[in-house]
Amino acid sequence: MQFASFSDFLAMGGYGFYVWLSFGSCALILLGIFFSSWFDSKQLKSAIREQMAREARIKQAREEAKA
């Protein structure tokens, strides 16, 4: 489908509001999913680092108790 002008493209034959609203809402949802996943992965990596540090402290304390 070809449009005569850029304003005709934005109008989408009278359905522009619905078309651009659906594109915008889809973009917002995808951005929300991306940032939520990014935040969750940061939290998970932090929890793993804390767990590894805790296990290292426990291992060190056990070795000191044996000595």
C-alpha positions in Angstrom: 0.0 0.0 0.0 1.4 3.4 -1.0 0.6 6.7 0.6 0.5 10.1 -1.2 2.1 11.9 1.7 3.6 11.4 5.2 0.4 12.7 6.8 -1.6 10.1 4.8 0.8 7.5 6.2 0.2 8.6 9.7 -3.5 8.7 9.2 -3.5 5.1 7.9 -6.7 5.5 6.0 -8.6 6.8 9.0 -7.3 4.1 11.3 -4.1 5.8 12.3 -5.1 6.3 15.9 -5.7 2.6 16.5 -2.6 1.5 14.5 -0.2 3.8 16.3 -1.9 3.1 19.6 -1.3 -0.6 19.1 2.3 0.0 18.0 3.0 2.3 21.0 1.4 -0.1 23.6 3.3 -3.0 22.1 6.6 -1.0 22.3 5.9 -0.1 26.0 5.1 -3.7 26.9 8.3 -4.9 25.3 10.3 -2.3 27.0 8.7 -3.2 30.3 9.6 -6.8 29.8 13.1 -5.9 28.8 13.8 -3.7 31.9 12.0 -6.2 34.2 14.2 -9.0 32.9 17.3 -6.8 33.2 16.5 -5.8 36.8 15.7 -9.4 37.8 19.0 -10.7 36.3 20.9 -8.1 38.2 19.2 -9.2 41.5 19.9 -12.9 40.7 23.6 -12.2 40.0 23.8 -10.3 43.2 22.2 -13.1 45.2 24.6 -15.6 43.6 27.6 -13.5 44.6 26.3 -13.2 48.1 25.7 -16.9 48.4 29.2 -17.7 47.0 30.8 -15.2 49.5 28.7 -16.8 52.4 29.8 -20.3 51.4 33.5 -19.1 51.2 33.2 -17.7 54.7 31.7 -20.9 56.1 34.4 -23.0 54.4 37.1 -20.7 55.9 35.6 -20.9 59.3 35.5 -24.7 59.2 39.2 -24.8 58.1 40.1 -22.4 60.9 38.2 -24.6 63.4 40.1 -27.7 62.3 43.5 -26.0 62.7 
